[in-house]
Structure formats: C-alpha cells, structure tokens
Amino acid sequence: MVDRPSFRSYAWTMQVELTPEQSSFVDLGIQEGRFRDREEAVRRALAQWEKRERARVELLASLDLAEQSLDAGEGETYTDESLQELVDSVKVRGMAKLAGR
C-alpha cells in the first residue's frame, strides 16, 4: 500500500435563489451544450465576474498612476492643432501597418 496524504476539500456549498428568468437562461445554456449543469454555469459566471473585477482594479490602478504623473507635471499639453497632428500620425502608422500584412 502506498502512503498518500489525505485530500481535504475546502469547497463549501452555497444555495442561491435565481429568478425564473435567470433559471431559464441557465437551463437554455445547458440545453445548448454550453454547460454540463447548473453548477458549471454558476462557476463560469463567477469566473467571468472575477476576470472583469481584476481588469477593473488594474484600470483603476493605472488611472491612479496617470493622475500622479500629471500631478507631478509629467503630462503633455495639446492644442487643437497638435492633437490633429497626433491623430494624423496615428492614422498614417495604422494604414502602413495594415498595408504590410
């Protein structure tokens, strides 16, 4: 006999009440083969929510850094003319990149 450490599951059960519309939506996803069962549908929904929340936190952190940079005087000032030059430059580089495909 091989000694193996015992496996302990830390999963816990949570009961969630869905509206009839939500329940029908989940059932449709199961019928269409996108999910095996309701648990998988909920796990995937939570995974998507977590992914969006991580992206939101990263964006907010990025905005904080940008604000700190501006407060430190590291920003650039644009006029209508210089902004148009920037837009034109981006267009030219984008078209050149597309043409090089």
Backbone as CSV, one residue per row, in Angstrom:
resi,resn,N_x,N_y,N_z,CA_x,CA_y,CA_z,C_x,C_y,C_z
1,MET,0.836,-1.189,0.000,0.000,0.000,0.000,0.879,1.250,0.000
2,VAL,0.512,2.207,-0.788,1.268,3.453,-0.898,0.651,4.475,0.039
3,ASP,1.518,5.115,0.808,1.025,6.167,1.703,0.812,7.446,0.905
4,ARG,-0.356,7.984,1.035,-0.668,9.250,0.381,-1.263,10.189,1.412
5,PRO,-0.926,11.464,1.311,-1.559,12.402,2.233,-3.052,12.444,1.947
6,SER,-3.817,12.600,2.993,-5.259,12.669,2.790,-5.612,13.966,2.078
7,PHE,-6.582,13.897,1.206,-7.029,15.065,0.452,-8.183,15.707,1.200
8,ARG,-8.062,16.964,1.427,-9.120,17.704,2.097,-9.710,18.709,1.141
9,SER,-10.958,18.628,0.935,-11.630,19.584,0.076,-12.090,20.761,0.933
10,TYR,-11.789,21.946,0.445,-12.211,23.151,1.158,-13.420,23.788,0.478
11,ALA,-14.003,23.050,-0.441,-15.193,23.568,-1.115,-16.341,23.585,-0.124
12,TRP,-17.194,24.553,-0.268,-18.370,24.626,0.579,-19.577,24.913,-0.292
13,THR,-20.697,24.643,0.221,-21.930,24.764,-0.534,-22.623,26.069,-0.209
14,MET,-23.147,26.680,-1.255,-23.915,27.905,-1.091,-25.193,27.735,-1.915
15,GLN,-26.285,28.061,-1.343,-27.529,27.984,-2.078,-27.894,29.374,-2.567
16,VAL,-28.241,29.461,-3.831,-28.578,30.738,-4.443,-29.946,30.615,-5.100
17,GLU,-30.793,31.572,-4.827,-32.121,31.604,-5.449,-32.030,32.420,-6.732
18,LEU,-32.404,31.811,-7.851,-32.430,32.511,-9.127,-33.859,32.925,-9.441
19,THR,-33.983,34.019,-10.171,-35.305,34.401,-10.649,-35.719,33.376,-11.712
20,PRO,-36.983,33.278,-12.007,-37.402,32.358,-13.071,-36.689,32.642,-14.405
21,GLU,-36.465,33.920,-14.706,-35.778,34.284,-15.946,-34.330,33.807,-15.935
22,GLN,-33.649,34.000,-14.802,-32.266,33.541,-14.689,-32.189,32.027,-14.796
23,SER,-33.100,31.346,-14.144,-33.131,29.891,-14.190,-33.349,29.392,-15.617
24,SER,-34.256,30.034,-16.339,-34.499,29.659,-17.737,-33.267,29.916,-18.591
25,PHE,-32.584,31.002,-18.323,-31.370,31.343,-19.066,-30.290,30.280,-18.854
26,VAL,-30.113,29.860,-17.613,-29.130,28.818,-17.297,-29.537,27.507,-17.968
27,ASP,-30.813,27.152,-17.856,-31.295,25.914,-18.463,-31.092,25.919,-19.977
28,LEU,-31.289,27.061,-20.613,-31.063,27.178,-22.051,-29.586,26.916,-22.374
29,GLY,-28.696,27.486,-21.570,-27.263,27.257,-21.775,-26.904,25.777,-21.657
30,ILE,-27.550,25.087,-20.749,-27.320,23.650,-20.580,-27.871,22.900,-21.792
31,GLN,-29.081,23.240,-22.209,-29.697,22.574,-23.368,-28.883,22.778,-24.634
32,GLU,-28.284,23.953,-24.772,-27.473,24.241,-25.961,-26.065,23.680,-25.867
33,GLY,-25.745,23.040,-24.733,-24.447,22.394,-24.582,-23.313,23.287,-24.129
34,ARG,-23.615,24.512,-23.724,-22.545,25.406,-23.240,-22.092,25.035,-21.842
35,PHE,-22.971,24.400,-21.070,-22.653,23.977,-19.698,-23.157,22.558,-19.496
36,ARG,-22.456,21.814,-18.631,-22.902,20.458,-18.284,-24.077,20.504,-17.330
37,ASP,-24.017,21.453,-16.385,-25.052,21.530,-15.365,-25.082,22.943,-14.789
38,ARG,-25.993,23.161,-13.840,-26.150,24.493,-13.248,-24.900,24.940,-12.497
39,GLU,-24.250,23.996,-11.835,-23.041,24.345,-11.080,-21.960,24.898,-12.000
40,GLU,-21.791,24.241,-13.166,-20.787,24.734,-14.105,-21.154,26.128,-14.607
41,ALA,-22.434,26.352,-14.866,-22.875,27.668,-15.337,-22.540,28.743,-14.302
42,VAL,-22.797,28.460,-13.047,-22.523,29.431,-11.981,-21.013,29.623,-11.822
43,ARG,-20.243,28.541,-11.859,-18.778,28.673,-11.741,-18.217,29.525,-12.867
44,ARG,-18.699,29.311,-14.093,-18.193,30.085,-15.228,-18.605,31.547,-15.118
45,ALA,-19.832,31.794,-14.650,-20.275,33.181,-14.466,-19.415,33.886,-13.427
46,LEU,-19.117,33.192,-12.344,-18.274,33.786,-11.302,-16.848,34.016,-11.808
47,ALA,-16.349,33.105,-12.624,-15.010,33.276,-13.196,-14.959,34.522,-14.075
48,GLN,-16.002,34.745,-14.869,-16.061,35.936,-15.713,-16.143,37.205,-14.873
49,TRP,-16.925,37.151,-13.824,-17.056,38.293,-12.924,-15.696,38.614,-12.298
50,GLU,-15.005,37.567,-11.841,-13.686,37.769,-11.236,-12.712,38.368,-12.245
51,LYS,-12.756,37.884,-13.478,-11.873,38.405,-14.529,-12.146,39.894,-14.764
52,ARG,-13.427,40.261,-14.849,-13.781,41.676,-15.038,-13.344,42.534,-13.854
53,GLU,-13.506,41.998,-12.660,-13.106,42.753,-11.467,-11.600,42.978,-11.434
54,ARG,-10.824,41.962,-11.804,-9.362,42.126,-11.862,-8.981,43.191,-12.881
55,ALA,-9.630,43.164,-14.035,-9.354,44.167,-15.069,-9.738,45.557,-14.575
56,ARG,-10.856,45.658,-13.858,-11.302,46.950,-13.321,-10.290,47.492,-12.323
57,VAL,-9.784,46.631,-11.448,-8.803,47.051,-10.447,-7.516,47.505,-11.135
58,GLU,-7.085,46.780,-12.173,-5.886,47.172,-12.915,-6.078,48.528,-13.587
59,LEU,-7.263,48.743,-14.157,-7.550,50.019,-14.805,-7.528,51.158,-13.791
60,LEU,-8.152,50.947,-12.644,-8.162,51.994,-11.610,-6.747,52.304,-11.129
61,ALA,-5.922,51.270,-10.973,-4.527,51.487,-10.557,-3.774,52.267,-11.627
62,SER,-4.040,51.943,-12.872,-3.407,52.642,-13.980,-3.828,54.113,-14.017
63,LEU,-5.101,54.360,-13.765,-5.584,55.744,-13.718,-4.958,56.516,-12.556
64,ASP,-4.785,55.842,-11.420,-4.130,56.488,-10.280,-2.702,56.889,-10.631
65,LEU,-1.977,55.990,-11.312,-0.608,56.313,-11.726,-0.581,57.477,-12.706
66,ALA,-1.538,57.489,-13.629,-1.605,58.584,-14.601,-1.889,59.900,-13.895
67,GLU,-2.784,59.862,-12.922,-3.107,61.086,-12.175,-1.888,61.577,-11.387
68,GLN,-1.155,60.662,-10.798,0.059,61.040,-10.063,1.081,61.649,-11.014
69,SER,1.193,61.075,-12.196,2.121,61.590,-13.199,1.742,63.012,-13.610
70,LEU,0.451,63.224,-13.821,0.001,64.570,-14.185,0.237,65.553,-13.046
71,ASP,-0.042,65.130,-11.814,0.181,65.994,-10.654,1.657,66.368,-10.511
72,ALA,2.533,65.475,-10.973,3.979,65.735,-10.893,4.459,66.566,-12.082
73,GLY,3.533,66.981,-12.945,3.904,67.822,-14.081,4.484,67.056,-15.247
74,GLU,4.251,65.756,-15.300,4.832,64.933,-16.360,3.939,64.808,-17.589
75,GLY,2.812,65.477,-17.615,1.897,65.376,-18.751,2.296,66.297,-19.891
76,GLU,1.619,66.136,-20.998,1.844,66.997,-22.156,0.584,67.803,-22.427
77,THR,0.780,69.006,-22.903,-0.345,69.857,-23.254,-0.535,69.810,-24.758
78,TYR,-1.778,69.632,-25.176,-2.088,69.568,-26.602,-3.007,70.717,-26.971
79,THR,-2.735,71.266,-28.135,-3.638,72.254,-28.725,-4.495,71.514,-29.741
80,ASP,-5.485,72.174,-30.272,-6.292,71.546,-31.324,-5.416,71.123,-32.493
81,GLU,-4.449,71.960,-32.809,-3.560,71.680,-33.944,-2.630,70.507,-33.653
82,SER,-2.003,70.493,-32.474,-1.074,69.402,-32.166,-1.819,68.078,-31.974
83,LEU,-3.044,68.137,-31.489,-3.844,66.925,-31.337,-4.199,66.364,-32.711
84,GLN,-4.528,67.241,-33.653,-4.831,66.780,-35.010,-3.599,66.157,-35.661
85,GLU,-2.419,66.734,-35.404,-1.175,66.163,-35.931,-0.955,64.760,-35.359
86,LEU,-1.243,64.581,-34.078,-1.102,63.265,-33.453,-2.068,62.267,-34.083
87,VAL,-3.310,62.676,-34.276,-4.318,61.807,-34.899,-3.876,61.414,-36.302
88,ASP,-3.411,62.368,-37.085,-2.958,62.090,-38.445,-1.781,61.115,-38.434
89,SER,-0.868,61.305,-37.512,0.292,60.422,-37.392,-0.129,58.988,-37.066
90,VAL,-1.074,58.846,-36.162,-1.564,57.510,-35.794,-2.232,56.856,-37.000
91,LYS,-3.016,57.626,-37.744,-3.685,57.095,-38.942,-2.668,56.605,-39.957
92,VAL,-1.629,57.389,-40.201,-0.611,57.024,-41.181,0.095,55.744,-40.754
93,ARG,0.476,55.662,-39.479,1.151,54.445,-38.994,0.227,53.237,-39.038
94,GLY,-1.040,53.441,-38.725,-2.002,52.336,-38.775,-2.209,51.833,-40.192
95,MET,-2.339,52.758,-41.148,-2.528,52.366,-42.547,-1.293,51.638,-43.058
96,ALA,-0.099,52.103,-42.672,1.129,51.455,-43.116,1.221,50.034,-42.544
97,LYS,0.819,49.887,-41.311,0.846,48.555,-40.677,-0.147,47.626,-41.364
98,LEU,-1.344,48.127,-41.674,-2.339,47.314,-42.375,-1.859,46.920,-43.778
99,ALA,-1.199,47.847,-44.458,-0.715,47.569,-45.803,0.388,46.523,-45.801
100,GLY,1.111,46.429,-44.696,2.220,45.483,-44.591,1.813,44.069,-44.229
101,ARG,0.543,43.817,-44.064,0.071,42.463,-43.697,0.388,41.462,-44.716
